[in-house]
Amino acid sequence: MVIALAVLFITVVLSFSLGAKSIPPFEVAQALLGQGQENIVAIVGQLRLSRTVIGLISGCALGLAGTLMQAITRNPIADPGILGVNAGAALGVVVGILLTGALGVTSTMAFAMIGAAVAAGAVMMLSSSYAGASSPVRLTLSGVALAAILSGVTNAIVLTDESILDTFRFWQVGSLTSRPVAEASLFLPIIVVGIVLALFLGGPLNALALGDDSAVALGSNPARIRLVGLLAVTILCGGATALAGPISFVGLLAPHLVRRFTGPDLRRLIPLAMLVAPIILLLSDILGRLIGGGSEVPVGIMCAFVGAPLLIVLLRRGRSRSIS
């Protein structure tokens, strides 16, 4: 935990310091206090502060959401997208743009959260419609099927309306530069609710990892655990998607990296994944700034380029421990 906090602190310092114009940490500290050269104060206080804050908030949310999904489904390649939550949030934003023409902070969050909640609820209903109970296999298959349907509906709406396409395509890429700090802070309260729920699920999810029968024998309610976990995923993923757009691989990769050091104990895995995920997201953003030359590569694209090879290496080496 201490090492993760130290690495996160260093990553935050690098996020403030590196970019098209490199700024020494001492000058960064001065700029955050409103002192120093005016152009540096503007770069640090207006641009890099907002993207760092967004990276921290959305990274924590995505890391926790991915960890919860892998635990709930007992599937090591599960992430929020596997339950259609990302697809639901994206469709919610598209519907919001269709109805209003443009979305502000509150409306984006509201439509994304509604879409994510509807998708999560639909998955739970589909997966429990047979034999009266939800299982990891049915939950996963229902999520994959629903995600495909929702993505198809989203594409159909976007491709038939040029104005929606112009608005949606900038949000769809995934970026940490879309909002100032004041707007980003509006997302924090709802995401904190999801974080609190996730932190309280460590023990119950450990019981669930033993199997439904064993969990019941230990006094746990598997259906209730999955429901609360799905609620937390909906809040975390919906909030992060509304804030930064759909960003892949962060929620998938962070639990794998952490599990190599903590083992399968979710009481340790969940809080550490919450710290490691923003490190991955911010480092990807920094790399996108440095390799873009005069422009920048959006963080959603960089996460795919960085996350996919790293995940393949982890899986091929077989060092990621079993969830169950």
Secondary structure, 3 states (H helix, E strand, C coil): CHHHHHHHHHHHHHHHHCCCCCCCHHHHHHHHCCCCCHHHHHHHHHHHHHHHHHHHHHHHHHHHHHHHHHHHHCCCCCCHHHHCHHHHHHHHHHHHHHHHCCCCHHHHHHHHHHHHHHHHHHHHHHHCCCCCCCCHHHHHHHHHHHHHHHHHHHHHHHHCCHHHHHHHHHHHCCCCCCCCHHHHHHHHHHHHHHHHHHHHCHHHHHHHCCCHHHHHHCCCCHHHHHHHHHHHHHHHHHHHHHHHCCCCCHHHHHHHHHHHHHCCCHHHHHHHHHHHHHHHHHHHHHHHHHHCCCCCCCHHHHHHHHHHHHHHHHHHHCCCCCCC
